[in-house]
Amino acid sequence: MEYRRVAVTGIGAISCLGNSVKETWDALLAGKCGIDTIKRFDMSAYRTHIAGEVKNFDITKYMSDKEARRLDDFCHYAIAATDEALADAGLPLDFRMEGSPVEPERVGVCVGSGIGGMRTMEEQCIKLIQSGPSRVSPFLIPMMIIDMASGSVSMRVGAKGPNFAAVTACATASHSIGEAYCAVSRGDADIMITGGAEASVSRLGIGGFCAMKALSTRNDDPLHASRPFDKDRDGFVMSEGAGVLILEEMEHAKKRGAKIYGEIIGYGATGDAYHITSPAPGGEGGARAMKMAMKNAGINPEDVDYINAHGTSTHLNDMYETAAIKTAFGDAARKVAISSTKGGMGHSLGAAGGLETIVCLKAMETGIVPQTLNYTTPDPDCDLDYTPNTPRERQINIAVNTNLGFGGHNGVIIVKKV
């Protein structure tokens, strides 16, 4: 089989920093933080009071209020990010339109979520307990299930090609992008709409992570709570949003004169087979995913200019991810620029890999490595160049995004400047 090259021709983002790629990227470089005290519900009974909530988002800019009520917020975010990405790519919002540059059957969707419609499930559980099963919404199941992000996007834009959703916790969007890349590369589609969406800042979501003691409790200082690789990190900060990319067969993109942000050249996916929440000691599984992605891309470690690390601000993740980079990159680990953008964006779970692959593409486009916010106290176990607190100009030809998920899922995407 002859594999086809795959370009990224459009990007769209909804995040706690802004409701577009431009707002999110500009805020990142300005050192802004989207984390604050949660406004959605009363936090007084919780250990953690903070999160990166999406702000000033109006779904009625994209659909009627009636349509919106039949979709969970994670689907709202996915649709909004998709609309931006398609417009950015110069593609129609409906491939069924006359004059569409590609047949609907050649357009696919793979937009995943780590948890899906948790807010809907929470609301309907309360109705069930308080009022009985007759009061449960008939839309509960389609609003809750994770594949509905891909389903609702495909119905909206008329995409009739491959349609599915990866579900691998915090590695979800990386695996979605990687599998969409494979679909275009092997010829199953000419265009794939892909990424991740999440809306789990809810009473149940925060409660569950609080019970695990996985979240930061720096409630009196939310702007400095997410501290990737810093010695004083005390847990991750949950956020929400969506990151969506348009992947397109390279010659198809060139033929229609599309802007090309970069080419996806490598994808790695491995399992730790170790623990439900902890990465494998030494980041063994993550290191194998990095090596796999580089092997598939046909590059050496010294060819990589920037790594957007998973960098969650939890003790084990940051320590083991550092070890994984050292194992996979060898001597080049101390020369490559690394950063985690979760200091400003928080951790958007299944959306993280979508947003952070977009960060890699913008870093290549602008020649700027975004900073790791709130890195003030070095940790002897995390001793690489994490680009602390200040963006840095650097020629970036190849960038790597890494994401690691509960269950031992590891996903790595490599993008190259064209």
C-alpha positions in Angstrom: 0.0 0.0 0.0 1.2 3.5 -0.9 0.6 5.8 2.0 -0.5 9.4 1.4 0.9 12.5 3.0 -1.5 14.3 5.4 -1.6 18.1 5.9 -3.3 20.2 8.6 -5.3 22.9 6.8 -7.6 24.3 9.5 -7.7 24.6 13.3 -10.4 25.6 15.8 -10.4 26.0 19.6 -12.7 26.7 22.5 -10.8 27.0 25.8 -10.7 28.6 29.2 -8.5 31.3 27.6 -10.8 32.2 24.7 -13.4 31.0 22.2 -11.1 30.9 19.2 -7.6 29.9 18.3 -6.4 33.5 18.2 -7.8 34.4 21.6 -6.3 31.2 23.1 -2.9 31.6 21.5 -2.6 35.3 22.2 -3.5 34.7 25.9 -1.0 31.9 26.2 1.9 34.0 24.9 0.8 36.9 27.1 1.1 34.7 30.1 -2.6 34.8 31.0 -4.2 32.1 33.0 -7.8 30.9 32.5 -8.1 29.2 35.9 -10.4 30.7 38.5 -12.9 29.8 41.2 -15.7 27.7 39.7 -18.8 29.8 39.0 -21.1 27.0 37.7 -22.1 25.6 41.1 -21.5 26.0 44.9 -18.0 24.8 45.8 -18.1 25.1 49.6 -18.3 21.4 50.2 -15.4 20.5 47.9 -11.6 20.2 48.6 -10.9 21.9 45.3 -12.8 25.1 44.3 -11.0 26.0 41.0 -11.1 25.0 37.3 -10.6 26.4 33.9 -14.2 27.1 32.8 -15.1 28.2 29.3 -16.3 31.8 29.5 -18.7 33.9 27.6 -19.7 31.1 25.3 -23.0 31.4 23.4 -24.1 28.2 21.6 -26.9 30.1 19.9 -24.3 31.7 17.6 -24.0 28.3 16.1 -27.5 26.8 16.3 -31.0 27.4 17.6 -31.8 27.2 21.3 -34.0 24.2 20.6 -31.2 22.3 18.9 -28.7 23.2 21.6 -31.0 21.8 24.4 -30.6 18.4 22.7 -26.8 18.3 22.9 -24.5 18.3 25.9 -22.0 21.1 26.4 -19.1 18.9 25.1 -20.9 18.6 21.8 -21.5 22.4 21.8 -17.7 23.0 22.2 -16.9 20.4 19.5 -19.3 22.1 17.0 -18.0 25.6 17.7 -14.4 24.5 17.2 -15.3 22.6 14.0 -17.0 25.6 12.5 -13.9 27.7 13.2 -11.6 25.0 11.8 -13.6 24.5 8.6 -13.8 28.3 8.0 -10.0 28.5 8.6 -9.4 25.7 6.1 -11.6 27.5 3.5 -14.0 24.6 3.4 -17.8 24.7 3.4 -19.8 24.2 6.7 -21.9 21.7 4.7 -20.2 19.3 2.3 -23.6 18.5 0.8 -23.7 22.0 -0.8 -23.4 22.3 -4.6 -19.8 23.1 -5.6 -18.3 21.4 -2.5 -14.6 20.7 -3.2 -15.0 17.1 -1.9 -17.8 14.5 -1.9 -19.4 14.0 1.5 -18.4 10.3 1.4 -14.8 11.4 1.4 -15.1 13.4 4.6 -14.8 11.7 8.0 -15.0 12.7 11.6 -13.1 11.5 14.7 -13.7 13.8 17.6 -13.3 12.0 21.0 -14.0 12.8 24.6 -12.6 11.4 27.8 -15.9 11.5 29.7 -18.6 12.8 27.4 -21.9 14.2 28.7 -21.3 14.2 32.4 -23.3 17.3 33.1 -26.3 15.8 31.4 -25.9 12.5 33.2 -25.6 14.4 36.5 -28.7 16.5 35.9 -30.8 13.5 34.8 -29.7 11.3 37.8 -31.0 14.1 40.1 -34.3 14.0 38.2 -34.5 10.2 38.5 -33.9 10.3 42.2 -36.1 13.3 43.0 -39.0 12.7 40.5 -38.8 9.1 39.3 -38.0 7.5 35.9 -40.9 9.1 34.1 -39.1 12.5 34.4 -35.8 11.3 32.7 -35.2 13.0 29.4 -35.6 10.9 26.2 -32.5 12.7 25.1 -30.4 11.4 28.0 -28.6 8.7 26.1 -27.8 10.5 22.9 -26.7 13.6 25.0 -24.4 11.5 27.2 -22.6 9.1 24.9 -19.2 10.1 23.8 -19.5 9.3 20.1 -22.2 12.1 19.8 -19.5 14.7 19.3 -18.5 13.0 16.1 -22.1 12.2 15.3 -23.4 15.7 15.7 -20.5 17.2 13.8 -21.0 14.7 10.9 -24.7 15.5 10.7 -24.1 19.2 10.8 -21.5 19.2 8.0 -22.7 16.3 6.0 -19.6 14.1 6.5 -20.4 10.6 5.4 -16.9 9.1 5.6 -15.3 7.2 8.5 -17.1 8.3 11.7 -16.0 7.2 15.2 -14.6 8.5 18.5 -11.5 7.5 20.4 -11.9 7.2 24.2 -8.6 7.0 26.0 -9.0 9.5 28.9 -6.4 12.3 28.7 -4.8 10.7 25.5 -8.2 10.8 23.7 -7.5 13.7 21.3 -4.0 12.6 20.4 -5.4 9.1 19.5 -8.3 10.7 17.6 -5.8 12.8 15.6 -3.6 9.8 15.1 -6.3 7.5 13.9 -7.8 10.2 11.6 -4.3 10.7 10.2 -4.2 6.9 9.5 -7.6 7.1 7.8 -6.4 9.8 5.4 -3.0 8.3 4.9 -4.4 4.9 3.8 -7.0 6.5 1.5 -10.3 5.9 3.5 -11.0 9.7 3.4 -9.6 12.8 1.8 -10.5 15.0 4.8 -10.9 14.1 8.4 -12.4 16.5 11.1 -10.6 15.4 14.3 -9.7 16.3 17.9 -11.3 16.2 21.3 -14.0 17.9 23.4 -14.7 17.9 27.1 -17.2 19.5 29.5 -16.6 17.7 32.8 -16.4 20.7 35.2 -19.4 19.5 37.1 -20.3 18.5 40.6 -19.8 14.8 39.8 -16.6 15.4 37.8 -14.9 17.6 40.5 -16.2 15.3 43.2 -14.7 12.3 41.6 -11.3 13.8 41.1 -11.3 15.3 44.5 -12.0 11.9 46.0 -8.8 10.7 44.2 -6.9 13.6 45.6 -5.7 14.3 42.1 -6.6 18.0 41.9 -4.7 21.0 43.2 -6.1 22.5 46.4 -4.4 25.9 45.9 -7.9 27.5 46.1 -6.7 30.9 47.4 -4.4 31.3 44.4 -6.0 29.9 41.3 -3.7 31.7 38.8 -0.7 29.8 40.2 -2.4 26.5 41.0 -1.3 24.6 37.8 2.5 24.3 38.1 3.8 21.8 35.6 7.2 20.4 36.5 7.5 22.7 39.5 8.7 21.2 42.7 5.7 22.6 44.6 3.0 21.2 42.3 0.1 19.7 44.2 -2.2 18.3 41.5 -3.8 19.2 38.2 -6.5 21.8 37.6 -9.4 20.5 35.5 -10.5 22.6 32.5 -12.8 22.2 29.5 -13.2 23.1 25.8 -12.4 21.6 22.4 -9.6 21.5 19.9 -10.4 20.5 16.4 -8.1 20.1 13.4 -8.9 19.6 9.7 -6.6 16.9 8.2 -6.4 16.7 4.5 -4.6 14.6 1.9 -1.6 16.8 0.9 -2.1 16.9 -2.9 -5.8 17.6 -2.4 -5.0 20.5 -0.1 -2.4 21.9 -2.5 -4.7 21.5 -5.5 -7.3 23.8 -4.0 -4.7 26.3 -2.7 -5.3 25.6 1.0 -3.1 27.1 3.7 -1.1 24.4 5.3 -0.1 24.7 8.9 2.0 21.6 8.8 2.2 17.9 8.0 1.5 15.1 10.4 4.5 12.8 9.9 4.3 10.5 13.0 1.9 8.8 15.4 2.7 6.6 18.4 0.3 4.7 20.6 1.2 2.4 23.4 -0.1 0.9 26.7 1.5 0.8 30.1 -0.2 -2.4 31.3 0.6 -1.2 34.8 -1.9 0.8 36.8 -5.4 2.4 36.5 -4.1 6.0 37.2 -0.3 6.0 37.6 2.1 6.1 34.7 4.5 3.2 34.5 7.7 3.8 36.5 10.2 5.7 34.5 7.6 6.6 31.9 8.3 3.4 30.1 5.1 3.3 28.1 5.4 7.0 27.2 9.0 6.6 26.0 7.9 3.7 23.7 5.2 5.9 22.2 7.7 8.7 21.5 10.1 6.2 19.9 7.3 4.7 17.9 6.2 8.1 16.6 9.7 9.1 15.7 10.3 5.8 13.9 7.1 6.1 11.9 8.1 9.7 11.0 11.6 8.6 9.9 13.3 11.1 12.1 15.9 11.1 14.9 15.6 12.7 18.3 17.9 15.5 17.4 15.5 16.5 14.6 12.8 17.6 17.1 12.8 21.3 18.0 9.8 21.5 20.4 7.9 19.1 22.7 4.5 20.1 24.0 4.5 17.9 27.1 1.5 16.4 28.8 2.8 18.2 32.0 -0.2 17.9 34.2 1.2 19.4 37.4 0.9 16.1 39.2 3.8 14.6 41.0 4.1 11.3 39.2 3.1 12.4 35.7 5.7 15.2 35.5 8.5 13.1 37.0 7.8 10.0 34.8 7.2 12.1 31.7 10.6 13.7 32.2 12.1 10.3 32.5 10.3 9.2 29.3 11.7 12.1 27.4 15.2 11.3 28.6 14.8 7.6 27.6 13.3 8.4 24.1 15.5 11.3 23.2 18.8 10.4 24.8 21.4 13.3 24.7 18.9 15.4 22.6 16.6 15.6 25.6 18.7 18.4 27.1 18.7 20.4 23.8 15.1 20.3 22.8 12.7 23.0 24.0 9.9 21.7 26.1 6.8 23.3 27.6 3.5 22.4 29.2 0.7 24.9 28.4 -1.5 23.5 31.2 -0.1 26.2 33.5 -2.4 28.7 31.7 -5.0 26.4 30.2 -5.4 23.8 32.9 -6.0 20.2 31.9 -9.0 19.7 29.6 -8.8 15.9 29.7 -10.0 14.4 26.4 -9.7 17.8 24.7 -6.1 18.4 25.8 -4.4 16.7 22.8 -6.4 18.7 20.3 -5.7 22.0 21.9 -2.0 21.2 22.4 -1.5 19.9 18.9 -2.9 23.3 17.8 -0.3 24.9 20.1 2.4 22.9 18.3 1.2 24.1 14.9 1.0 27.8 16.1 4.5 27.5 17.6 5.8 26.3 14.2 4.0 29.0 12.3 5.2 31.9 14.6 8.6 30.6 15.6 7.7 31.0 19.3 7.9 28.4 22.0 5.1 29.1 24.6 6.2 29.1 28.2 5.5 26.8 31.1 3.6 29.1 33.4 4.2 29.1 37.2 7.6 27.2 37.0 9.5 28.8 39.9 11.1 26.1 42.0 13.1 23.5 40.2 12.6 19.8 40.9 15.6 17.6 40.8 13.5 14.9 39.2 12.4 17.3 36.5 15.6 18.8 35.2 15.0 19.5 31.5 14.5 22.8 29.7 10.7 23.6 30.3 10.8 27.1 28.9 9.9 28.7 32.3 7.5 31.6 32.4 8.6 33.5 29.3 8.0 32.6 25.6 11.1 32.0 23.5 11.8 32.6 19.8 13.1 29.5 18.1 13.0 28.1 14.6 10.6 25.1 14.9 10.5 22.7 12.0 9.4 19.6 13.8 7.2 19.6 17.0 5.9 16.7 19.2 2.8 16.6 21.3 2.5 14.0 24.0 -0.5 12.9 26.1 -0.9 10.2 28.7 -4.2 8.9 30.0 -5.6 7.0 33.0 -5.6 3.3 32.1 -2.0 3.5 30.8 -2.8 5.1 27.4 0.0 7.0 25.7 -0.4 9.0 22.5 2.2 11.0 20.6 1.7 13.2 17.5 4.5 14.6 15.4 4.0 17.6 13.1 6.4 19.1 10.5 6.6 22.5 8.8 5.9 22.3 5.1 
